[in-house]
Structures are given as structure tokens and as C-alpha cells.
Amino acid sequence: MKKFIPKEKLGKKARRQLDSEQRITWTFSPVTKKVESKKRYNRKRKAHDRYGEYGMGFCYGRVFQA
């Protein structure tokens, strides 16, 4: 059986180890997240992301062979 030592008397490494053992890790994020509206202008979003993938990268009838 381990001897009880008050937290104040423990060394720095031992305190850190004790804290990490007591810390709980969440399997999911407890923070409520809000989905931003696609209609609203966002400067950080790339231009082609706003319009979708309708015309980007489409070749009209051409078939490229490797």
C-alpha cells in the first residue's frame, strides 16, 4: 500500500503525474458548436467553395488517357 503524502509536499514531477491521472478526457467535445450559414459571406472561405463543385474540373466530352 502506498504511503499518503500531501499534495503540497510532493515534488513537481509527482504533482504533474497525479494531476494527469486525475484529469478526465472526454470522448466527445462538450462545447456546443454552431453551424455557420452558407449564405453569409465569409472572407476566409475560398471562392470556389461558395459555388460548389458544379462547373469546376469538368471537361466537356474530352477523355484523357494516361
C-alpha positions as MATLAB code, in Angstrom:
seq = 'MKKFIPKEKLGKKARRQLDSEQRITWTFSPVTKKVESKKRYNRKRKAHDRYGEYGMGFCYGRVFQA';
ca = [
       0.000    0.000    0.000;
       1.286    3.443   -0.900;
       2.065    5.881    1.833;
      -0.122    9.018    1.798;
       1.816   12.194    1.097;
       0.031   15.567    0.962;
      -0.016   17.195   -2.455;
       1.835   20.262   -1.149;
       4.809   18.114   -0.114;
       5.064   16.258   -3.418;
       7.694   17.205   -5.964;
       6.828   18.993   -9.193;
       7.016   15.835  -11.355;
       4.955   13.819   -8.881;
       2.288   16.551   -8.734;
       2.085   16.659  -12.521;
       1.728   12.876  -12.707;
      -1.005   12.912  -10.045;
      -2.850   15.697  -11.884;
      -2.660   13.837  -15.218;
      -4.057   10.666  -13.596;
      -6.999   12.595  -12.141;
      -7.724   14.525  -15.342;
     -10.669   13.217  -17.341;
     -10.505   13.028  -21.128;
     -13.773   13.449  -22.964;
     -14.776   11.091  -25.775;
     -16.719   13.959  -27.382;
     -16.398   17.721  -27.280;
     -18.669   19.189  -24.568;
     -18.665   22.585  -26.289;
     -21.818   23.377  -28.225;
     -20.939   24.106  -31.841;
     -22.885   26.395  -34.142;
     -23.130   25.699  -37.870;
     -22.475   28.841  -39.890;
     -24.892   29.851  -42.639;
     -23.671   29.093  -46.173;
     -25.418   32.229  -47.459;
     -23.377   34.567  -45.290;
     -20.174   35.954  -46.820;
     -17.004   34.667  -45.227;
     -13.692   36.111  -46.356;
     -11.758   33.066  -45.106;
     -13.702   30.591  -47.253;
     -12.285   30.005  -50.729;
     -14.222   31.361  -53.715;
     -14.865   28.007  -55.404;
     -16.183   26.520  -52.150;
     -19.059   29.011  -52.173;
     -20.349   27.882  -55.542;
     -19.966   24.145  -55.080;
     -18.458   21.672  -57.490;
     -20.861   22.248  -60.414;
     -18.515   23.506  -63.131;
     -15.088   23.125  -61.595;
     -12.841   20.483  -63.105;
     -15.418   19.231  -65.588;
     -14.115   18.596  -69.082;
     -16.755   18.767  -71.812;
     -16.633   15.418  -73.588;
     -12.855   15.077  -73.516;
     -11.411   11.827  -72.303;
      -7.851   11.938  -71.049;
      -5.895    8.749  -71.407;
      -2.869    8.025  -69.298;
];
